Amino acid sequence: MTNKSEQTQKDWSIIPPFVRLRRDTPDLPGKKENMTEKQMKILSVVATITAVGMYVSYIPQIQNNLNGQPGSWLQPLVAAVNCTLWVAYGLLKKQRDWPVALANAPGIFLGLITFITSIMTF
């Protein structure tokens, strides 16, 4: 029979390492160290660039929509609503979360433009 400590250690062993490195998690069994401030800054920059790239990728769909080959309207609309919520979250927090707000701001506009151009007939 295993004791509680051994059981807890086994439970955490199935969690991927990147989850165990979260800064806001309490000390976990087997956890070596938190991410440094520099690593967090790099992660936030990479995540922001990736998010902006994801929304900029709507531009070809907008062009197709304008050329009479409309794409789906649902996904860009849901993305615009989602981005609006994340921007509000980032700006309304007591300590503003600029990477979250800036990364999602293009998604509001590009998602809405994609949505509008996909439902309009040209």
Jmol script that loads the backbone (N, CA, C; Angstrom):
load data "model"
ATOM      1  N   MET A   1       0.849  -1.175   0.000  1.00  0.00           N
ATOM      2  CA  MET A   1       0.000   0.000   0.000  1.00  0.00           C
ATOM      3  C   MET A   1       0.894   1.238   0.000  1.00  0.00           C
ATOM      4  N   THR A   2       0.555   2.226  -0.855  1.00  0.00           N
ATOM      5  CA  THR A   2       1.370   3.436  -0.940  1.00  0.00           C
ATOM      6  C   THR A   2       0.816   4.498  -0.011  1.00  0.00           C
ATOM      7  N   ASN A   3       1.735   5.336   0.478  1.00  0.00           N
ATOM      8  CA  ASN A   3       1.267   6.428   1.333  1.00  0.00           C
ATOM      9  C   ASN A   3       0.803   7.606   0.475  1.00  0.00           C
ATOM     10  N   LYS A   4       0.210   8.619   1.119  1.00  0.00           N
ATOM     11  CA  LYS A   4      -0.380   9.756   0.405  1.00  0.00           C
ATOM     12  C   LYS A   4       0.673  10.519  -0.396  1.00  0.00           C
ATOM     13  N   SER A   5       1.872  10.703   0.148  1.00  0.00           N
ATOM     14  CA  SER A   5       2.932  11.433  -0.536  1.00  0.00           C
ATOM     15  C   SER A   5       3.344  10.737  -1.827  1.00  0.00           C
ATOM     16  N   GLU A   6       3.515   9.428  -1.785  1.00  0.00           N
ATOM     17  CA  GLU A   6       3.886   8.681  -2.982  1.00  0.00           C
ATOM     18  C   GLU A   6       2.783   8.754  -4.028  1.00  0.00           C
ATOM     19  N   GLN A   7       1.530   8.684  -3.608  1.00  0.00           N
ATOM     20  CA  GLN A   7       0.413   8.757  -4.540  1.00  0.00           C
ATOM     21  C   GLN A   7       0.372  10.124  -5.224  1.00  0.00           C
ATOM     22  N   THR A   8       0.594  11.200  -4.453  1.00  0.00           N
ATOM     23  CA  THR A   8       0.601  12.547  -5.020  1.00  0.00           C
ATOM     24  C   THR A   8       1.723  12.682  -6.033  1.00  0.00           C
ATOM     25  N   GLN A   9       2.891  12.164  -5.720  1.00  0.00           N
ATOM     26  CA  GLN A   9       4.028  12.216  -6.638  1.00  0.00           C
ATOM     27  C   GLN A   9       3.676  11.507  -7.940  1.00  0.00           C
ATOM     28  N   LYS A  10       3.032  10.376  -7.878  1.00  0.00           N
ATOM     29  CA  LYS A  10       2.654   9.635  -9.070  1.00  0.00           C
ATOM     30  C   LYS A  10       1.632  10.415  -9.892  1.00  0.00           C
ATOM     31  N   ASP A  11       0.679  11.064  -9.236  1.00  0.00           N
ATOM     32  CA  ASP A  11      -0.337  11.830  -9.953  1.00  0.00           C
ATOM     33  C   ASP A  11       0.283  12.972 -10.747  1.00  0.00           C
ATOM     34  N   TRP A  12       1.253  13.693 -10.154  1.00  0.00           N
ATOM     35  CA  TRP A  12       1.876  14.821 -10.840  1.00  0.00           C
ATOM     36  C   TRP A  12       2.813  14.372 -11.946  1.00  0.00           C
ATOM     37  N   SER A  13       3.260  13.132 -11.923  1.00  0.00           N
ATOM     38  CA  SER A  13       4.217  12.682 -12.932  1.00  0.00           C
ATOM     39  C   SER A  13       3.595  12.590 -14.321  1.00  0.00           C
ATOM     40  N   ILE A  14       2.283  12.531 -14.415  1.00  0.00           N
ATOM     41  CA  ILE A  14       1.655  12.452 -15.733  1.00  0.00           C
ATOM     42  C   ILE A  14       1.420  13.827 -16.353  1.00  0.00           C
ATOM     43  N   ILE A  15       1.622  14.895 -15.591  1.00  0.00           N
ATOM     44  CA  ILE A  15       1.420  16.250 -16.101  1.00  0.00           C
ATOM     45  C   ILE A  15       2.662  16.667 -16.877  1.00  0.00           C
ATOM     46  N   PRO A  16       2.472  17.203 -18.106  1.00  0.00           N
ATOM     47  CA  PRO A  16       3.626  17.613 -18.919  1.00  0.00           C
ATOM     48  C   PRO A  16       4.464  18.669 -18.203  1.00  0.00           C
ATOM     49  N   PRO A  17       5.768  18.700 -18.463  1.00  0.00           N
ATOM     50  CA  PRO A  17       6.659  19.632 -17.776  1.00  0.00           C
ATOM     51  C   PRO A  17       6.270  21.095 -17.944  1.00  0.00           C
ATOM     52  N   PHE A  18       5.769  21.486 -19.141  1.00  0.00           N
ATOM     53  CA  PHE A  18       5.452  22.895 -19.321  1.00  0.00           C
ATOM     54  C   PHE A  18       4.319  23.340 -18.407  1.00  0.00           C
ATOM     55  N   VAL A  19       3.440  22.447 -18.022  1.00  0.00           N
ATOM     56  CA  VAL A  19       2.372  22.791 -17.090  1.00  0.00           C
ATOM     57  C   VAL A  19       2.948  22.957 -15.692  1.00  0.00           C
ATOM     58  N   ARG A  20       3.905  22.110 -15.344  1.00  0.00           N
ATOM     59  CA  ARG A  20       4.497  22.171 -14.013  1.00  0.00           C
ATOM     60  C   ARG A  20       5.379  23.399 -13.830  1.00  0.00           C
ATOM     61  N   LEU A  21       5.686  24.128 -14.901  1.00  0.00           N
ATOM     62  CA  LEU A  21       6.529  25.311 -14.795  1.00  0.00           C
ATOM     63  C   LEU A  21       5.723  26.598 -14.666  1.00  0.00           C
ATOM     64  N   ARG A  22       4.418  26.497 -14.594  1.00  0.00           N
ATOM     65  CA  ARG A  22       3.609  27.704 -14.462  1.00  0.00           C
ATOM     66  C   ARG A  22       4.034  28.484 -13.228  1.00  0.00           C
ATOM     67  N   ARG A  23       4.073  29.794 -13.371  1.00  0.00           N
ATOM     68  CA  ARG A  23       4.537  30.643 -12.279  1.00  0.00           C
ATOM     69  C   ARG A  23       3.556  30.706 -11.126  1.00  0.00           C
ATOM     70  N   ASP A  24       2.270  30.605 -11.416  1.00  0.00           N
ATOM     71  CA  ASP A  24       1.280  30.822 -10.370  1.00  0.00           C
ATOM     72  C   ASP A  24       0.822  29.545  -9.676  1.00  0.00           C
ATOM     73  N   THR A  25       1.436  28.426  -9.987  1.00  0.00           N
ATOM     74  CA  THR A  25       1.055  27.187  -9.315  1.00  0.00           C
ATOM     75  C   THR A  25       1.840  27.068  -8.017  1.00  0.00           C
ATOM     76  N   PRO A  26       1.231  26.506  -7.006  1.00  0.00           N
ATOM     77  CA  PRO A  26       1.986  26.274  -5.777  1.00  0.00           C
ATOM     78  C   PRO A  26       3.064  25.226  -6.048  1.00  0.00           C
ATOM     79  N   ASP A  27       3.978  25.125  -5.135  1.00  0.00           N
ATOM     80  CA  ASP A  27       5.035  24.133  -5.315  1.00  0.00           C
ATOM     81  C   ASP A  27       4.427  22.759  -5.527  1.00  0.00           C
ATOM     82  N   LEU A  28       4.859  22.127  -6.569  1.00  0.00           N
ATOM     83  CA  LEU A  28       4.370  20.802  -6.901  1.00  0.00           C
ATOM     84  C   LEU A  28       5.464  19.788  -6.597  1.00  0.00           C
ATOM     85  N   PRO A  29       5.075  18.568  -6.296  1.00  0.00           N
ATOM     86  CA  PRO A  29       6.093  17.549  -6.079  1.00  0.00           C
ATOM     87  C   PRO A  29       6.967  17.398  -7.323  1.00  0.00           C
ATOM     88  N   GLY A  30       8.241  17.373  -7.141  1.00  0.00           N
ATOM     89  CA  GLY A  30       9.163  17.185  -8.250  1.00  0.00           C
ATOM     90  C   GLY A  30       9.443  18.444  -9.044  1.00  0.00           C
ATOM     91  N   LYS A  31       8.868  19.570  -8.660  1.00  0.00           N
ATOM     92  CA  LYS A  31       9.062  20.820  -9.385  1.00  0.00           C
ATOM     93  C   LYS A  31      10.443  21.376  -9.055  1.00  0.00           C
ATOM     94  N   LYS A  32      11.216  21.700 -10.095  1.00  0.00           N
ATOM     95  CA  LYS A  32      12.584  22.172  -9.888  1.00  0.00           C
ATOM     96  C   LYS A  32      12.626  23.676  -9.628  1.00  0.00           C
ATOM     97  N   GLU A  33      12.032  24.489 -10.550  1.00  0.00           N
ATOM     98  CA  GLU A  33      12.073  25.933 -10.385  1.00  0.00           C
ATOM     99  C   GLU A  33      11.019  26.575 -11.268  1.00  0.00           C
ATOM    100  N   ASN A  34      10.693  27.810 -10.952  1.00  0.00           N
ATOM    101  CA  ASN A  34       9.779  28.581 -11.779  1.00  0.00           C
ATOM    102  C   ASN A  34      10.516  29.150 -12.967  1.00  0.00           C
ATOM    103  N   MET A  35       9.748  29.612 -13.938  1.00  0.00           N
ATOM    104  CA  MET A  35      10.362  30.303 -15.070  1.00  0.00           C
ATOM    105  C   MET A  35      10.920  31.632 -14.571  1.00  0.00           C
ATOM    106  N   THR A  36      12.032  32.041 -15.134  1.00  0.00           N
ATOM    107  CA  THR A  36      12.623  33.325 -14.754  1.00  0.00           C
ATOM    108  C   THR A  36      11.827  34.453 -15.403  1.00  0.00           C
ATOM    109  N   GLU A  37      12.066  35.663 -14.949  1.00  0.00           N
ATOM    110  CA  GLU A  37      11.397  36.830 -15.545  1.00  0.00           C
ATOM    111  C   GLU A  37      11.760  36.939 -17.027  1.00  0.00           C
ATOM    112  N   LYS A  38      13.014  36.671 -17.363  1.00  0.00           N
ATOM    113  CA  LYS A  38      13.447  36.754 -18.764  1.00  0.00           C
ATOM    114  C   LYS A  38      12.698  35.719 -19.606  1.00  0.00           C
ATOM    115  N   GLN A  39      12.571  34.509 -19.110  1.00  0.00           N
ATOM    116  CA  GLN A  39      11.842  33.476 -19.836  1.00  0.00           C
ATOM    117  C   GLN A  39      10.374  33.857 -20.004  1.00  0.00           C
ATOM    118  N   MET A  40       9.772  34.439 -18.977  1.00  0.00           N
ATOM    119  CA  MET A  40       8.387  34.875 -19.065  1.00  0.00           C
ATOM    120  C   MET A  40       8.233  35.988 -20.101  1.00  0.00           C
ATOM    121  N   LYS A  41       9.182  36.904 -20.150  1.00  0.00           N
ATOM    122  CA  LYS A  41       9.137  37.997 -21.129  1.00  0.00           C
ATOM    123  C   LYS A  41       9.235  37.435 -22.548  1.00  0.00           C
ATOM    124  N   ILE A  42      10.159  36.499 -22.758  1.00  0.00           N
ATOM    125  CA  ILE A  42      10.306  35.876 -24.077  1.00  0.00           C
ATOM    126  C   ILE A  42       9.021  35.146 -24.457  1.00  0.00           C
ATOM    127  N   LEU A  43       8.457  34.412 -23.519  1.00  0.00           N
ATOM    128  CA  LEU A  43       7.217  33.681 -23.779  1.00  0.00           C
ATOM    129  C   LEU A  43       6.089  34.637 -24.138  1.00  0.00           C
ATOM    130  N   SER A  44       5.966  35.748 -23.434  1.00  0.00           N
ATOM    131  CA  SER A  44       4.886  36.692 -23.729  1.00  0.00           C
ATOM    132  C   SER A  44       5.064  37.340 -25.098  1.00  0.00           C
ATOM    133  N   VAL A  45       6.298  37.646 -25.489  1.00  0.00           N
ATOM    134  CA  VAL A  45       6.557  38.236 -26.807  1.00  0.00           C
ATOM    135  C   VAL A  45       6.233  37.230 -27.909  1.00  0.00           C
ATOM    136  N   VAL A  46       6.691  35.998 -27.760  1.00  0.00           N
ATOM    137  CA  VAL A  46       6.427  34.963 -28.761  1.00  0.00           C
ATOM    138  C   VAL A  46       4.923  34.700 -28.867  1.00  0.00           C
ATOM    139  N   ALA A  47       4.232  34.620 -27.748  1.00  0.00           N
ATOM    140  CA  ALA A  47       2.784  34.381 -27.764  1.00  0.00           C
ATOM    141  C   ALA A  47       2.046  35.547 -28.421  1.00  0.00           C
ATOM    142  N   THR A  48       2.475  36.770 -28.163  1.00  0.00           N
ATOM    143  CA  THR A  48       1.843  37.939 -28.780  1.00  0.00           C
ATOM    144  C   THR A  48       2.039  37.937 -30.283  1.00  0.00           C
ATOM    145  N   ILE A  49       3.255  37.670 -30.732  1.00  0.00           N
ATOM    146  CA  ILE A  49       3.543  37.621 -32.173  1.00  0.00           C
ATOM    147  C   ILE A  49       2.738  36.510 -32.842  1.00  0.00           C
ATOM    148  N   THR A  50       2.654  35.365 -32.200  1.00  0.00           N
ATOM    149  CA  THR A  50       1.893  34.240 -32.753  1.00  0.00           C
ATOM    150  C   THR A  50       0.409  34.579 -32.856  1.00  0.00           C
ATOM    151  N   ALA A  51      -0.134  35.212 -31.840  1.00  0.00           N
ATOM    152  CA  ALA A  51      -1.554  35.578 -31.857  1.00  0.00           C
ATOM    153  C   ALA A  51      -1.835  36.593 -32.962  1.00  0.00           C
ATOM    154  N   VAL A  52      -0.984  37.607 -33.087  1.00  0.00           N
ATOM    155  CA  VAL A  52      -1.169  38.595 -34.146  1.00  0.00           C
ATOM    156  C   VAL A  52      -1.083  37.914 -35.514  1.00  0.00           C
ATOM    157  N   GLY A  53      -0.125  37.020 -35.681  1.00  0.00           N
ATOM    158  CA  GLY A  53       0.001  36.276 -36.943  1.00  0.00           C
ATOM    159  C   GLY A  53      -1.243  35.467 -37.259  1.00  0.00           C
ATOM    160  N   MET A  54      -1.844  34.897 -36.238  1.00  0.00           N
ATOM    161  CA  MET A  54      -3.055  34.106 -36.439  1.00  0.00           C
ATOM    162  C   MET A  54      -4.174  34.985 -37.003  1.00  0.00           C
ATOM    163  N   TYR A  55      -4.315  36.192 -36.505  1.00  0.00           N
ATOM    164  CA  TYR A  55      -5.383  37.066 -36.971  1.00  0.00           C
ATOM    165  C   TYR A  55      -5.052  37.722 -38.301  1.00  0.00           C
ATOM    166  N   VAL A  56      -3.791  37.990 -38.556  1.00  0.00           N
ATOM    167  CA  VAL A  56      -3.388  38.544 -39.853  1.00  0.00           C
ATOM    168  C   VAL A  56      -3.658  37.521 -40.965  1.00  0.00           C
ATOM    169  N   SER A  57      -3.681  36.261 -40.607  1.00  0.00           N
ATOM    170  CA  SER A  57      -3.951  35.223 -41.613  1.00  0.00           C
ATOM    171  C   SER A  57      -5.379  35.297 -42.153  1.00  0.00           C
ATOM    172  N   TYR A  58      -6.228  36.155 -41.586  1.00  0.00           N
ATOM    173  CA  TYR A  58      -7.567  36.384 -42.143  1.00  0.00           C
ATOM    174  C   TYR A  58      -7.510  37.190 -43.433  1.00  0.00           C
ATOM    175  N   ILE A  59      -6.439  37.892 -43.681  1.00  0.00           N
ATOM    176  CA  ILE A  59      -6.357  38.777 -44.847  1.00  0.00           C
ATOM    177  C   ILE A  59      -6.633  38.034 -46.156  1.00  0.00           C
ATOM    178  N   PRO A  60      -6.045  36.842 -46.414  1.00  0.00           N
ATOM    179  CA  PRO A  60      -6.393  36.136 -47.654  1.00  0.00           C
ATOM    180  C   PRO A  60      -7.886  35.783 -47.746  1.00  0.00           C
ATOM    181  N   GLN A  61      -8.507  35.446 -46.615  1.00  0.00           N
ATOM    182  CA  GLN A  61      -9.935  35.140 -46.652  1.00  0.00           C
ATOM    183  C   GLN A  61     -10.733  36.406 -46.960  1.00  0.00           C
ATOM    184  N   ILE A  62     -10.318  37.537 -46.437  1.00  0.00           N
ATOM    185  CA  ILE A  62     -10.985  38.805 -46.746  1.00  0.00           C
ATOM    186  C   ILE A  62     -10.879  39.078 -48.238  1.00  0.00           C
ATOM    187  N   GLN A  63      -9.691  38.861 -48.808  1.00  0.00           N
ATOM    188  CA  GLN A  63      -9.501  39.076 -50.250  1.00  0.00           C
ATOM    189  C   GLN A  63     -10.412  38.141 -51.057  1.00  0.00           C
ATOM    190  N   ASN A  64     -10.492  36.880 -50.660  1.00  0.00           N
ATOM    191  CA  ASN A  64     -11.381  35.942 -51.349  1.00  0.00           C
ATOM    192  C   ASN A  64     -12.841  36.380 -51.223  1.00  0.00           C
ATOM    193  N   ASN A  65     -13.229  36.818 -50.044  1.00  0.00           N
ATOM    194  CA  ASN A  65     -14.595  37.294 -49.842  1.00  0.00           C
ATOM    195  C   ASN A  65     -14.904  38.452 -50.784  1.00  0.00           C
ATOM    196  N   LEU A  66     -13.973  39.391 -50.893  1.00  0.00           N
ATOM    197  CA  LEU A  66     -14.173  40.553 -51.755  1.00  0.00           C
ATOM    198  C   LEU A  66     -14.174  40.183 -53.230  1.00  0.00           C
ATOM    199  N   ASN A  67     -13.535  39.075 -53.580  1.00  0.00           N
ATOM    200  CA  ASN A  67     -13.485  38.611 -54.973  1.00  0.00           C
ATOM    201  C   ASN A  67     -14.631  37.665 -55.321  1.00  0.00           C
ATOM    202  N   GLY A  68     -15.624  37.582 -54.446  1.00  0.00           N
ATOM    203  CA  GLY A  68     -16.797  36.772 -54.748  1.00  0.00           C
ATOM    204  C   GLY A  68     -16.702  35.314 -54.356  1.00  0.00           C
ATOM    205  N   GLN A  69     -15.706  34.949 -53.580  1.00  0.00           N
ATOM    206  CA  GLN A  69     -15.545  33.577 -53.107  1.00  0.00           C
ATOM    207  C   GLN A  69     -15.621  33.586 -51.574  1.00  0.00           C
ATOM    208  N   PRO A  70     -16.827  33.809 -51.043  1.00  0.00           N
ATOM    209  CA  PRO A  70     -16.940  33.967 -49.584  1.00  0.00           C
ATOM    210  C   PRO A  70     -16.621  32.694 -48.818  1.00  0.00           C
ATOM    211  N   GLY A  71     -15.982  32.887 -47.688  1.00  0.00           N
ATOM    212  CA  GLY A  71     -15.665  31.778 -46.787  1.00  0.00           C
ATOM    213  C   GLY A  71     -16.674  31.731 -45.656  1.00  0.00           C
ATOM    214  N   SER A  72     -16.404  30.903 -44.697  1.00  0.00           N
ATOM    215  CA  SER A  72     -17.281  30.746 -43.542  1.00  0.00           C
ATOM    216  C   SER A  72     -17.325  32.037 -42.726  1.00  0.00           C
ATOM    217  N   TRP A  73     -18.481  32.385 -42.204  1.00  0.00           N
ATOM    218  CA  TRP A  73     -18.648  33.587 -41.405  1.00  0.00           C
ATOM    219  C   TRP A  73     -18.579  33.297 -39.902  1.00  0.00           C
ATOM    220  N   LEU A  74     -18.839  32.051 -39.515  1.00  0.00           N
ATOM    221  CA  LEU A  74     -18.965  31.733 -38.094  1.00  0.00           C
ATOM    222  C   LEU A  74     -17.644  31.862 -37.327  1.00  0.00           C
ATOM    223  N   GLN A  75     -16.598  31.255 -37.833  1.00  0.00           N
ATOM    224  CA  GLN A  75     -15.323  31.260 -37.111  1.00  0.00           C
ATOM    225  C   GLN A  75     -14.781  32.674 -36.911  1.00  0.00           C
ATOM    226  N   PRO A  76     -14.766  33.551 -37.940  1.00  0.00           N
ATOM    227  CA  PRO A  76     -14.270  34.916 -37.700  1.00  0.00           C
ATOM    228  C   PRO A  76     -15.134  35.699 -36.702  1.00  0.00           C
ATOM    229  N   LEU A  77     -16.453  35.464 -36.719  1.00  0.00           N
ATOM    230  CA  LEU A  77     -17.320  36.156 -35.765  1.00  0.00           C
ATOM    231  C   LEU A  77     -17.024  35.712 -34.337  1.00  0.00           C
ATOM    232  N   VAL A  78     -16.890  34.410 -34.142  1.00  0.00           N
ATOM    233  CA  VAL A  78     -16.585  33.887 -32.801  1.00  0.00           C
ATOM    234  C   VAL A  78     -15.205  34.369 -32.353  1.00  0.00           C
ATOM    235  N   ALA A  79     -14.244  34.421 -33.282  1.00  0.00           N
ATOM    236  CA  ALA A  79     -12.907  34.918 -32.945  1.00  0.00           C
ATOM    237  C   ALA A  79     -12.969  36.384 -32.523  1.00  0.00           C
ATOM    238  N   ALA A  80     -13.763  37.195 -33.209  1.00  0.00           N
ATOM    239  CA  ALA A  80     -13.885  38.613 -32.859  1.00  0.00           C
ATOM    240  C   ALA A  80     -14.492  38.780 -31.462  1.00  0.00           C
ATOM    241  N   VAL A  81     -15.522  37.995 -31.156  1.00  0.00           N
ATOM    242  CA  VAL A  81     -16.134  38.065 -29.829  1.00  0.00           C
ATOM    243  C   VAL A  81     -15.133  37.611 -28.761  1.00  0.00           C
ATOM    244  N   ASN A  82     -14.446  36.507 -29.027  1.00  0.00           N
ATOM    245  CA  ASN A  82     -13.448  35.998 -28.094  1.00  0.00           C
ATOM    246  C   ASN A  82     -12.353  37.038 -27.843  1.00  0.00           C
ATOM    247  N   CYS A  83     -11.871  37.648 -28.917  1.00  0.00           N
ATOM    248  CA  CYS A  83     -10.806  38.652 -28.776  1.00  0.00           C
ATOM    249  C   CYS A  83     -11.289  39.878 -28.005  1.00  0.00           C
ATOM    250  N   THR A  84     -12.549  40.259 -28.228  1.00  0.00           N
ATOM    251  CA  THR A  84     -13.111  41.386 -27.487  1.00  0.00           C
ATOM    252  C   THR A  84     -13.098  41.100 -25.989  1.00  0.00           C
ATOM    253  N   LEU A  85     -13.480  39.893 -25.626  1.00  0.00           N
ATOM    254  CA  LEU A  85     -13.481  39.508 -24.213  1.00  0.00           C
ATOM    255  C   LEU A  85     -12.067  39.508 -23.632  1.00  0.00           C
ATOM    256  N   TRP A  86     -11.091  39.001 -24.391  1.00  0.00           N
ATOM    257  CA  TRP A  86      -9.712  38.972 -23.895  1.00  0.00           C
ATOM    258  C   TRP A  86      -9.116  40.376 -23.783  1.00  0.00           C
ATOM    259  N   VAL A  87      -9.439  41.250 -24.738  1.00  0.00           N
ATOM    260  CA  VAL A  87      -8.947  42.627 -24.643  1.00  0.00           C
ATOM    261  C   VAL A  87      -9.557  43.302 -23.412  1.00  0.00           C
ATOM    262  N   ALA A  88     -10.855  43.104 -23.208  1.00  0.00           N
ATOM    263  CA  ALA A  88     -11.504  43.672 -22.018  1.00  0.00           C
ATOM    264  C   ALA A  88     -10.849  43.137 -20.749  1.00  0.00           C
ATOM    265  N   TYR A  89     -10.603  41.843 -20.706  1.00  0.00           N
ATOM    266  CA  TYR A  89      -9.940  41.234 -19.546  1.00  0.00           C
ATOM    267  C   TYR A  89      -8.576  41.888 -19.312  1.00  0.00           C
ATOM    268  N   GLY A  90      -7.777  41.997 -20.363  1.00  0.00           N
ATOM    269  CA  GLY A  90      -6.432  42.549 -20.222  1.00  0.00           C
ATOM    270  C   GLY A  90      -6.420  43.995 -19.769  1.00  0.00           C
ATOM    271  N   LEU A  91      -7.406  44.777 -20.236  1.00  0.00           N
ATOM    272  CA  LEU A  91      -7.426  46.199 -19.900  1.00  0.00           C
ATOM    273  C   LEU A  91      -8.153  46.506 -18.597  1.00  0.00           C
ATOM    274  N   LEU A  92      -9.064  45.644 -18.192  1.00  0.00           N
ATOM    275  CA  LEU A  92      -9.846  45.917 -16.994  1.00  0.00           C
ATOM    276  C   LEU A  92      -9.251  45.326 -15.717  1.00  0.00           C
ATOM    277  N   LYS A  93      -8.213  44.507 -15.848  1.00  0.00           N
ATOM    278  CA  LYS A  93      -7.548  43.984 -14.653  1.00  0.00           C
ATOM    279  C   LYS A  93      -6.943  45.136 -13.864  1.00  0.00           C
ATOM    280  N   LYS A  94      -6.831  44.948 -12.572  1.00  0.00           N
ATOM    281  CA  LYS A  94      -6.224  45.975 -11.724  1.00  0.00           C
ATOM    282  C   LYS A  94      -4.819  46.318 -12.238  1.00  0.00           C
ATOM    283  N   GLN A  95      -4.015  45.288 -12.487  1.00  0.00           N
ATOM    284  CA  GLN A  95      -2.706  45.488 -13.116  1.00  0.00           C
ATOM    285  C   GLN A  95      -2.873  45.044 -14.566  1.00  0.00           C
ATOM    286  N   ARG A  96      -2.967  45.989 -15.475  1.00  0.00           N
ATOM    287  CA  ARG A  96      -3.283  45.696 -16.872  1.00  0.00           C
ATOM    288  C   ARG A  96      -2.341  44.646 -17.453  1.00  0.00           C
ATOM    289  N   ASP A  97      -2.919  43.784 -18.267  1.00  0.00           N
ATOM    290  CA  ASP A  97      -2.164  42.728 -18.936  1.00  0.00           C
ATOM    291  C   ASP A  97      -2.030  43.104 -20.408  1.00  0.00           C
ATOM    292  N   TRP A  98      -1.021  43.924 -20.702  1.00  0.00           N
ATOM    293  CA  TRP A  98      -0.841  44.452 -22.046  1.00  0.00           C
ATOM    294  C   TRP A  98      -0.589  43.380 -23.087  1.00  0.00           C
ATOM    295  N   PRO A  99       0.231  42.367 -22.840  1.00  0.00           N
ATOM    296  CA  PRO A  99       0.418  41.345 -23.878  1.00  0.00           C
ATOM    297  C   PRO A  99      -0.896  40.685 -24.302  1.00  0.00           C
ATOM    298  N   VAL A 100      -1.772  40.410 -23.358  1.00  0.00           N
ATOM    299  CA  VAL A 100      -3.062  39.788 -23.696  1.00  0.00           C
ATOM    300  C   VAL A 100      -3.900  40.758 -24.524  1.00  0.00           C
ATOM    301  N   ALA A 101      -3.974  42.012 -24.099  1.00  0.00           N
ATOM    302  CA  ALA A 101      -4.783  42.998 -24.816  1.00  0.00           C
ATOM    303  C   ALA A 101      -4.238  43.255 -26.217  1.00  0.00           C
ATOM    304  N   LEU A 102      -2.931  43.463 -26.329  1.00  0.00           N
ATOM    305  CA  LEU A 102      -2.338  43.773 -27.636  1.00  0.00           C
ATOM    306  C   LEU A 102      -2.382  42.581 -28.593  1.00  0.00           C
ATOM    307  N   ALA A 103      -2.216  41.394 -28.066  1.00  0.00           N
ATOM    308  CA  ALA A 103      -2.236  40.211 -28.911  1.00  0.00           C
ATOM    309  C   ALA A 103      -3.619  39.957 -29.502  1.00  0.00           C
ATOM    310  N   ASN A 104      -4.657  40.339 -28.791  1.00  0.00           N
ATOM    311  CA  ASN A 104      -6.016  40.050 -29.234  1.00  0.00           C
ATOM    312  C   ASN A 104      -6.693  41.213 -29.955  1.00  0.00           C
ATOM    313  N   ALA A 105      -6.171  42.417 -29.863  1.00  0.00           N
ATOM    314  CA  ALA A 105      -6.794  43.575 -30.510  1.00  0.00           C
ATOM    315  C   ALA A 105      -6.936  43.398 -32.024  1.00  0.00           C
ATOM    316  N   PRO A 106      -5.917  42.933 -32.749  1.00  0.00           N
ATOM    317  CA  PRO A 106      -6.105  42.747 -34.198  1.00  0.00           C
ATOM    318  C   PRO A 106      -7.215  41.744 -34.528  1.00  0.00           C
ATOM    319  N   GLY A 107      -7.422  40.782 -33.668  1.00  0.00           N
ATOM    320  CA  GLY A 107      -8.458  39.776 -33.904  1.00  0.00           C
ATOM    321  C   GLY A 107      -9.855  40.355 -33.901  1.00  0.00           C
ATOM    322  N   ILE A 108     -10.063  41.435 -33.132  1.00  0.00           N
ATOM    323  CA  ILE A 108     -11.376  42.085 -33.126  1.00  0.00           C
ATOM    324  C   ILE A 108     -11.665  42.643 -34.520  1.00  0.00           C
ATOM    325  N   PHE A 109     -10.746  43.452 -35.009  1.00  0.00           N
ATOM    326  CA  PHE A 109     -10.968  44.146 -36.277  1.00  0.00           C
ATOM    327  C   PHE A 109     -10.920  43.199 -37.473  1.00  0.00           C
ATOM    328  N   LEU A 110      -9.905  42.367 -37.527  1.00  0.00           N
ATOM    329  CA  LEU A 110      -9.794  41.462 -38.672  1.00  0.00           C
ATOM    330  C   LEU A 110     -10.887  40.401 -38.660  1.00  0.00           C
ATOM    331  N   GLY A 111     -11.280  39.939 -37.478  1.00  0.00           N
ATOM    332  CA  GLY A 111     -12.382  38.985 -37.386  1.00  0.00           C
ATOM    333  C   GLY A 111     -13.687  39.606 -37.855  1.00  0.00           C
ATOM    334  N   LEU A 112     -13.948  40.857 -37.433  1.00  0.00           N
ATOM    335  CA  LEU A 112     -15.175  41.536 -37.860  1.00  0.00           C
ATOM    336  C   LEU A 112     -15.163  41.831 -39.361  1.00  0.00           C
ATOM    337  N   ILE A 113     -14.031  42.285 -39.880  1.00  0.00           N
ATOM    338  CA  ILE A 113     -13.934  42.555 -41.323  1.00  0.00           C
ATOM    339  C   ILE A 113     -14.167  41.265 -42.108  1.00  0.00           C
ATOM    340  N   THR A 114     -13.561  40.172 -41.654  1.00  0.00           N
ATOM    341  CA  THR A 114     -13.746  38.880 -42.330  1.00  0.00           C
ATOM    342  C   THR A 114     -15.197  38.445 -42.262  1.00  0.00           C
ATOM    343  N   PHE A 115     -15.809  38.599 -41.098  1.00  0.00           N
ATOM    344  CA  PHE A 115     -17.220  38.241 -40.938  1.00  0.00           C
ATOM    345  C   PHE A 115     -18.099  39.059 -41.884  1.00  0.00           C
ATOM    346  N   ILE A 116     -17.923  40.389 -41.882  1.00  0.00           N
ATOM    347  CA  ILE A 116     -18.758  41.265 -42.704  1.00  0.00           C
ATOM    348  C   ILE A 116     -18.583  40.961 -44.184  1.00  0.00           C
ATOM    349  N   THR A 117     -17.328  40.788 -44.611  1.00  0.00           N
ATOM    350  CA  THR A 117     -17.113  40.517 -46.036  1.00  0.00           C
ATOM    351  C   THR A 117     -17.586  39.126 -46.437  1.00  0.00           C
ATOM    352  N   SER A 118     -17.695  38.208 -45.513  1.00  0.00           N
ATOM    353  CA  SER A 118     -18.160  36.871 -45.878  1.00  0.00           C
ATOM    354  C   SER A 118     -19.678  36.796 -46.008  1.00  0.00           C
ATOM    355  N   ILE A 119     -20.420  37.727 -45.372  1.00  0.00           N
ATOM    356  CA  ILE A 119     -21.880  37.690 -45.488  1.00  0.00           C
ATOM    357  C   ILE A 119     -22.419  38.663 -46.540  1.00  0.00           C
ATOM    358  N   MET A 120     -21.558  39.547 -47.022  1.00  0.00           N
ATOM    359  CA  MET A 120     -21.984  40.509 -48.039  1.00  0.00           C
ATOM    360  C   MET A 120     -21.817  39.896 -49.429  1.00  0.00           C
ATOM    361  N   THR A 121     -22.688  40.290 -50.332  1.00  0.00           N
ATOM    362  CA  THR A 121     -22.590  39.831 -51.716  1.00  0.00           C
ATOM    363  C   THR A 121     -21.943  40.935 -52.536  1.00  0.00           C
ATOM    364  N   PHE A 122     -20.885  40.568 -53.229  1.00  0.00           N
ATOM    365  CA  PHE A 122     -20.164  41.562 -54.060  1.00  0.00           C
ATOM    366  C   PHE A 122     -20.331  41.227 -55.518  1.00  0.00           C
TER     367      PHE A 122
END
end "model"
wireframe off; spacefill off
backbone 0.3
color backbone group
